[in-house]
Amino acid sequence: MKRLLIASACSLTFLTTEAQQLRTPQPSTTQTIRQDFGLGTIEISYSRPNMKGRKVFGDLVPFGAIWRTGANAATTLTFSDEVMIGGTKVPAGKYGLLSIPGAAEWTMIISKQTNVTSPTQYKQDQDVVRVAVKPMSMPASMETFTLQIANVSDTKCELHLMWEKTAVALPIGTEVDSKVMQQIENTLLKDSRPYFNAALYYLDNGKDLNQAVAWFDKAIEQNPRAYWVHYQKARALAKQGKKQEALQVSNRSLELAREMKNDDYVALNEKLQAELKK
C-alpha cells in the first residue's frame, strides 16, 4: 500500500510538471501599435526579428521575393476608416502587409490575405494595391526590425519600415475635410449644436472667418464664461485684421482665465495681445 501511494505521488508530480509550460523570451517579439489618424485609426500587428550578426537584405531576406515583412505570424494593418495608398482607395478593414525588397526599389503590397507566412501562400490576385518605393540608407544600423507610423498630420502619414541600415517609407492619406463639413452640416441642425468645434475647424482650416466668428458668438451665448472660446474668437478677429476688436475679446478671455486660474490661457492671451500691439 505504501509503495502504491509513493508511486501515485510520483506520477502526480510528473503530470503536474508536464502540464506546466516553460516560458522563455520570444526570439522575434510581437508588437501591436495603434495610431490615431484623420478621423480614424491605424493598427499594426507584427513580429520583430533581430539581426543577430546576420546580413539581412539580399541574404536572410532575399531580393526579388515575397516577404511577410516581419517574422512568425503574418504582419497585418487595420484601418478603421478609408485611406488612400498609391492612388488607390483602401476601404476600412484588416489587411496583410507584404513586400518585395530590392536593392534599388521595393514593392509594398496591401493584400486581402492576412495569413501569408511564406511565399508559396501568396496570391497576387488578392492584392488591393502595390506601391513602388525607394529604400533609404540609414547612418546607424537597426538591430530589431521596426515598423512605425510617422510624420502624422490631419490628412497624411507614413508607414516606416526600418531594419539593418535600410529604411522604407509608404505614404498613406485620408480624406478629412468633406467628412467634417458633412458632420458640421448635420450636427448644427440638431439641438446639441457644436458651435465651438465647427468655428474652430473653420478658423484652423482657412474657411469663412465671418462664419467662424458668428459661431464663436453662438458658443459664447451657450457658455459666456468659456475663456477658451473668447480666445479663439480673438484669433479669428485678428486674422480678419480687426485688431481692436480682437484685443477687447482677448482681454475678456484673459480676465476669465485669471479668475479660473488657467495659466496656459493667460499666457496665450498675453502672447496674442503682444502680437496685436506691434
C-alpha positions as CSV (number, residue, x, y, z in Angstrom):
1,M,0.0,0.0,0.0
2,K,2.9,2.4,0.9
3,R,4.6,1.6,-2.4
4,L,1.4,2.3,-4.2
5,L,1.0,5.7,-2.5
6,I,4.6,6.7,-3.3
7,A,4.1,5.6,-7.0
8,S,0.9,7.6,-7.2
9,A,2.6,10.7,-5.7
10,C,5.5,10.5,-8.2
11,S,3.1,10.1,-11.1
12,L,1.1,13.1,-9.9
13,T,4.3,15.2,-9.6
14,F,5.3,14.1,-13.1
15,L,2.0,15.0,-14.7
16,T,1.9,18.4,-12.9
17,T,5.3,19.2,-14.1
18,E,4.5,18.2,-17.7
19,A,1.3,20.3,-17.6
20,Q,3.3,23.5,-16.7
21,Q,4.5,25.5,-19.7
22,L,8.1,26.7,-19.8
23,R,8.1,30.4,-20.7
24,T,11.1,31.8,-22.4
25,P,11.7,35.1,-24.3
26,Q,10.4,35.2,-27.8
27,P,13.1,35.1,-30.5
28,S,11.0,37.6,-32.5
29,T,9.0,39.7,-30.2
30,T,5.5,40.7,-31.1
31,Q,4.2,44.2,-31.2
32,T,0.9,45.9,-31.8
33,I,0.8,49.7,-32.3
34,R,-2.2,51.9,-32.7
35,Q,-2.1,55.4,-34.2
36,D,-4.9,57.9,-34.4
37,F,-5.1,59.2,-38.0
38,G,-7.5,61.6,-39.6
39,L,-10.9,60.6,-38.2
40,G,-9.9,57.0,-37.6
41,T,-7.0,54.8,-36.5
42,I,-4.3,52.6,-38.0
43,E,-3.3,49.5,-36.1
44,I,-0.2,47.4,-37.0
45,S,0.4,43.9,-35.6
46,Y,3.7,42.2,-36.4
47,S,6.7,40.2,-35.1
48,R,10.2,41.8,-34.8
49,P,13.2,39.6,-35.7
50,N,16.7,40.7,-34.7
51,M,19.8,40.8,-37.0
52,K,22.0,38.7,-34.6
53,G,25.1,39.4,-36.7
54,R,23.5,38.3,-39.9
55,K,23.3,40.1,-43.2
56,V,19.6,40.9,-43.7
57,F,18.6,42.3,-47.1
58,G,19.8,40.4,-50.1
59,D,20.7,37.4,-47.9
60,L,18.4,36.5,-44.9
61,V,15.6,38.4,-46.7
62,P,16.2,37.7,-50.4
63,F,15.8,40.4,-53.0
64,G,13.0,40.0,-55.5
65,A,10.9,37.6,-53.4
66,I,7.7,38.0,-51.4
67,W,8.5,38.7,-47.7
68,R,5.9,38.6,-44.9
69,T,7.5,41.9,-43.7
70,G,8.3,40.5,-40.3
71,A,8.5,37.1,-38.7
72,N,6.3,34.4,-37.2
73,A,2.6,35.2,-37.9
74,A,1.7,37.4,-40.9
75,T,2.0,41.2,-40.5
76,T,-1.4,43.0,-40.6
77,L,-2.7,46.5,-41.0
78,T,-6.1,47.5,-39.7
79,F,-7.7,50.8,-40.9
80,S,-10.8,51.9,-39.1
81,D,-11.6,54.4,-41.9
82,E,-11.0,54.5,-45.6
83,V,-7.4,55.5,-46.6
84,M,-5.6,56.3,-49.8
85,I,-2.4,54.4,-50.7
86,G,-0.7,54.7,-54.0
87,G,-3.6,56.5,-55.6
88,T,-6.0,53.6,-54.6
89,K,-8.8,53.9,-52.0
90,V,-8.4,51.2,-49.4
91,P,-11.7,50.6,-47.5
92,A,-11.8,50.3,-43.7
93,G,-10.8,46.7,-42.7
94,K,-7.9,44.4,-41.9
95,Y,-5.2,43.7,-44.5
96,G,-1.9,41.8,-44.8
97,L,1.3,43.9,-45.3
98,L,3.7,42.2,-47.7
99,S,6.7,43.4,-49.5
100,I,9.2,42.6,-52.3
101,P,12.6,44.0,-51.2
102,G,15.1,45.1,-53.8
103,A,18.5,46.8,-53.8
104,A,17.2,49.8,-55.7
105,E,13.4,49.5,-55.3
106,W,10.9,47.9,-53.0
107,T,7.3,46.9,-53.8
108,M,5.0,47.4,-50.8
109,I,1.8,45.3,-51.0
110,I,-1.5,45.7,-49.2
111,S,-3.3,42.4,-49.6
112,K,-6.7,40.9,-48.7
113,Q,-4.7,37.9,-47.4
114,T,-4.0,38.3,-43.7
115,N,-2.3,34.9,-43.1
116,V,0.7,34.8,-45.6
117,T,3.7,33.5,-43.8
118,S,5.6,32.0,-46.8
119,P,5.9,33.0,-50.5
120,T,4.0,29.9,-51.5
121,Q,0.8,31.1,-49.8
122,Y,0.8,34.5,-51.6
123,K,-1.8,35.1,-54.3
124,Q,-1.3,38.2,-56.4
125,D,-4.9,38.4,-57.3
126,Q,-5.7,39.2,-53.7
127,D,-3.6,42.5,-53.9
128,V,-5.5,45.6,-53.0
129,V,-2.7,47.9,-54.1
130,R,1.0,47.7,-54.9
131,V,3.3,50.7,-54.4
132,A,6.9,51.0,-55.6
133,V,9.1,52.9,-53.1
134,K,12.8,53.7,-52.9
135,P,14.8,52.3,-50.0
136,M,16.9,54.8,-48.0
137,S,20.2,54.1,-46.3
138,M,20.4,54.8,-42.5
139,P,23.6,56.0,-40.9
140,A,23.3,53.6,-38.0
141,S,22.2,50.0,-38.0
142,M,18.8,49.0,-36.6
143,E,19.2,45.7,-34.8
144,T,15.5,45.0,-34.3
145,F,13.0,45.1,-37.3
146,T,10.8,48.1,-36.7
147,L,7.5,49.4,-38.2
148,Q,6.1,52.7,-37.1
149,I,3.6,55.5,-38.2
150,A,5.5,58.8,-38.6
151,N,5.1,62.3,-39.9
152,V,1.4,62.3,-38.9
153,S,-0.8,65.2,-40.0
154,D,-4.5,65.6,-40.3
155,T,-4.6,64.0,-43.8
156,K,-1.2,62.3,-44.3
157,C,1.2,60.0,-42.6
158,E,3.9,57.5,-43.5
159,L,4.4,53.8,-42.6
160,H,8.1,53.5,-41.9
161,L,10.0,50.2,-42.1
162,M,13.5,50.0,-40.7
163,W,16.0,47.2,-40.3
164,E,19.7,46.8,-40.7
165,K,20.7,50.0,-42.4
166,T,17.7,50.2,-44.7
167,A,14.6,52.3,-44.3
168,V,11.4,52.4,-46.4
169,A,8.5,54.9,-46.2
170,L,5.0,54.1,-47.5
171,P,2.8,57.3,-47.8
172,I,-0.8,57.0,-46.6
173,G,-3.5,59.6,-47.0
174,T,-7.1,60.1,-45.8
175,E,-9.9,62.5,-46.7
176,V,-11.0,64.6,-43.7
177,D,-12.5,67.9,-44.9
178,S,-15.6,66.6,-46.7
179,K,-16.4,64.3,-43.8
180,V,-16.0,67.1,-41.2
181,M,-18.1,69.5,-43.3
182,Q,-20.8,66.9,-43.6
183,Q,-20.7,66.4,-39.8
184,I,-21.0,70.2,-39.2
185,E,-23.9,70.4,-41.6
186,N,-25.7,67.5,-39.9
187,T,-25.0,68.4,-36.3
188,L,-25.7,72.1,-36.5
189,L,-29.3,71.2,-37.4
190,K,-29.7,69.4,-34.1
191,D,-30.2,70.6,-30.6
192,S,-26.7,69.9,-29.4
193,R,-25.2,72.4,-31.8
194,P,-21.4,72.2,-31.5
195,Y,-20.8,75.8,-32.5
196,F,-17.3,76.0,-30.9
197,N,-15.9,72.9,-32.7
198,A,-17.4,74.0,-36.0
199,A,-16.0,77.5,-35.6
200,L,-12.5,76.3,-34.6
201,Y,-12.4,74.0,-37.7
202,Y,-13.2,76.9,-39.9
203,L,-10.6,79.1,-38.2
204,D,-7.8,76.5,-38.4
205,N,-8.5,75.4,-42.0
206,G,-8.8,78.6,-43.9
207,K,-12.5,78.7,-44.3
208,D,-15.1,81.6,-43.9
209,L,-13.9,83.6,-40.9
210,N,-17.1,85.6,-40.8
211,Q,-19.0,82.3,-40.3
212,A,-16.4,81.2,-37.7
213,V,-16.9,84.5,-35.7
214,A,-20.6,84.0,-35.8
215,W,-20.4,80.5,-34.5
216,F,-17.9,81.6,-31.7
217,D,-20.6,84.2,-30.7
218,K,-23.2,81.4,-30.6
219,A,-20.8,79.3,-28.4
220,I,-20.3,82.3,-26.1
221,E,-24.0,82.6,-25.7
222,Q,-24.1,78.9,-24.7
223,N,-21.3,79.5,-22.1
224,P,-20.4,83.2,-21.5
225,R,-17.5,82.3,-19.2
226,A,-15.8,80.0,-21.6
227,Y,-12.4,81.8,-21.8
228,W,-11.1,79.4,-24.4
229,V,-14.0,80.3,-26.8
230,H,-13.2,84.1,-26.3
231,Y,-9.6,83.4,-27.1
232,Q,-10.3,81.6,-30.3
233,K,-12.8,84.3,-31.3
234,A,-10.0,86.9,-30.7
235,R,-7.7,84.8,-33.0
236,A,-10.3,84.8,-35.7
237,L,-10.8,88.6,-35.4
238,A,-7.0,89.1,-35.6
239,K,-6.9,87.0,-38.8
240,Q,-9.5,89.4,-40.2
241,G,-7.3,92.3,-39.4
242,K,-9.7,93.6,-36.7
243,K,-7.0,94.3,-34.1
244,Q,-9.0,96.5,-31.7
245,E,-12.0,94.1,-31.6
246,A,-9.5,91.2,-31.1
247,L,-7.9,93.0,-28.2
248,Q,-11.2,93.6,-26.5
249,V,-12.2,89.9,-26.8
250,S,-8.8,88.7,-25.7
251,N,-9.0,91.0,-22.7
252,R,-12.2,89.3,-21.7
253,S,-10.6,85.9,-22.2
254,L,-7.6,86.9,-20.1
255,E,-9.8,88.2,-17.3
256,L,-11.8,84.9,-17.2
257,A,-8.7,82.8,-17.4
258,R,-7.2,84.6,-14.4
259,E,-10.4,84.1,-12.5
260,M,-10.3,80.4,-13.3
261,K,-6.6,80.2,-12.6
262,N,-5.8,78.8,-16.0
263,D,-2.2,79.9,-16.6
264,D,-2.0,78.4,-20.1
265,Y,-4.7,80.7,-21.4
266,V,-3.3,83.6,-19.5
267,A,0.0,83.1,-21.4
268,L,-1.8,82.5,-24.7
269,N,-3.7,85.8,-24.4
270,E,-0.7,87.8,-23.3
271,K,1.2,86.5,-26.4
272,L,-1.7,87.3,-28.7
273,Q,-2.1,90.8,-27.3
274,A,1.7,91.5,-27.7
275,E,1.4,90.5,-31.4
276,L,-1.7,92.6,-31.9
277,K,0.0,95.7,-30.4
278,K,3.0,95.6,-32.7
